[in-house]
Amino acid sequence: QVQLVESGGGSVQAGGSLRLSCTASGRIFDTIAMGWFRQGPGNERELVASITRGGSAVYIDSVKDRFAISRDNAKNTMYLQMNSLKPEDTAVYYCNTAPVPDGSFSWGQGTQVAVSS
């Protein structure tokens, strides 16, 4: 399986911003839809945002107008710009194929985002 590496997480105060990156090894990245998932304490992993290979994006309601997903197929990299962060955004963030991981990639280690009030 192709590997994914997430980075860019950290600890911020509410209202702050972070930019996450997801880099894929291999040459299939630009052929498939990708997404950002998150798993908060005691919660199941959920899809937060997804982007087609052409750049069309979909978001869950709780992050609309705050998060922006983008991708650079030439760099095999996807991004998540997170603004106006809230404590409820605290989670480990992962990337994978979307809307449902199809086995093209194994899960990476994720990147931790912690938002304090």
C-alpha positions as CSV (number, residue, x, y, z in Angstrom):
1,Q,0.0,0.0,0.0
2,V,1.0,3.6,-0.6
3,Q,1.9,5.5,2.5
4,L,0.4,8.7,3.8
5,V,2.2,11.2,6.1
6,E,0.2,13.9,7.9
7,S,1.9,16.9,9.5
8,G,1.2,20.4,10.7
9,G,-0.8,19.8,13.9
10,G,-0.1,21.5,17.2
11,S,-1.6,23.2,20.2
12,V,-3.4,26.5,19.7
13,Q,-5.9,28.6,21.6
14,A,-9.5,28.9,20.4
15,G,-9.7,31.2,17.5
16,G,-6.3,30.2,16.2
17,S,-5.3,28.7,12.9
18,L,-3.3,25.7,11.7
19,R,-2.5,24.3,8.3
20,L,-2.3,20.5,7.9
21,S,-0.5,18.7,5.1
22,C,-0.9,15.2,3.8
23,T,1.8,13.8,1.5
24,A,1.4,10.5,-0.4
25,S,4.1,8.3,-1.7
26,G,3.3,6.7,-5.0
27,R,1.8,7.9,-8.3
28,I,-1.9,7.4,-7.8
29,F,-2.7,10.4,-5.7
30,D,-3.9,12.6,-8.6
31,T,-6.4,10.0,-9.8
32,I,-8.6,9.8,-6.7
33,A,-10.7,11.8,-4.3
34,M,-9.1,12.4,-0.9
35,G,-10.3,13.5,2.4
36,W,-9.4,14.6,5.9
37,F,-10.7,12.6,8.8
38,R,-10.5,13.2,12.5
39,Q,-10.9,11.2,15.7
40,G,-11.5,13.1,18.9
41,P,-11.3,11.7,22.4
42,G,-14.0,9.0,22.8
43,N,-15.3,9.5,19.3
44,E,-15.3,7.5,16.1
45,R,-13.3,8.6,13.2
46,E,-15.3,11.0,11.0
47,L,-14.8,12.5,7.6
48,V,-14.4,16.3,7.9
49,A,-13.7,17.4,4.3
50,S,-13.1,15.8,1.0
51,I,-11.8,17.0,-2.4
52,T,-12.2,15.4,-5.8
53,R,-9.2,15.1,-8.1
54,G,-10.5,18.2,-9.9
55,G,-10.7,20.3,-6.8
56,S,-14.4,20.2,-5.8
57,A,-14.7,20.2,-2.0
58,V,-17.3,19.1,0.5
59,Y,-17.4,19.8,4.2
60,I,-19.3,18.7,7.3
61,D,-21.5,21.5,8.6
62,S,-19.5,22.1,11.8
63,V,-16.4,23.2,9.8
64,K,-18.0,25.0,6.9
65,D,-16.7,28.6,6.5
66,R,-13.8,27.8,8.9
67,F,-11.8,25.0,7.1
68,A,-10.5,24.9,3.5
69,I,-9.3,21.8,1.8
70,S,-7.0,22.0,-1.2
71,R,-4.6,19.8,-3.1
72,D,-1.5,20.0,-5.2
73,N,-1.4,16.9,-7.4
74,A,2.0,17.7,-8.8
75,K,3.4,17.5,-5.2
76,N,1.2,14.5,-4.2
77,T,0.1,16.7,-1.3
78,M,-3.3,17.8,0.2
79,Y,-3.8,20.5,2.7
80,L,-6.4,21.6,5.3
81,Q,-6.4,25.2,6.4
82,M,-8.2,25.4,9.7
83,N,-9.2,28.9,11.0
84,S,-11.3,30.0,13.9
85,L,-10.5,26.8,15.7
86,K,-12.7,25.6,18.5
87,P,-12.0,23.2,21.4
88,E,-14.4,20.7,19.8
89,D,-11.9,20.5,16.8
90,T,-9.5,18.8,19.1
91,A,-8.6,15.4,17.5
92,V,-6.1,13.4,15.7
93,Y,-6.4,14.3,12.0
94,Y,-5.8,11.7,9.3
95,C,-6.0,11.7,5.5
96,N,-7.1,9.0,3.2
97,T,-9.2,8.3,0.1
98,A,-12.7,9.7,0.4
99,P,-15.5,9.5,1.2
100,V,-14.6,5.9,2.3
101,P,-11.1,4.6,2.4
102,D,-10.8,2.1,-0.4
103,G,-7.6,0.4,0.6
104,S,-5.4,2.3,-1.8
105,F,-3.6,3.8,1.2
106,S,-2.8,2.5,4.7
107,W,-3.7,4.9,7.5
108,G,-0.9,7.2,8.6
109,Q,0.0,8.1,12.1
110,G,-2.1,11.2,12.0
111,T,-1.3,14.6,13.3
112,Q,-2.6,15.9,16.7
113,V,-4.6,19.1,16.9
114,A,-5.3,20.4,20.4
115,V,-7.4,23.6,20.8
116,S,-7.7,25.1,24.3
117,S,-10.4,27.5,25.4
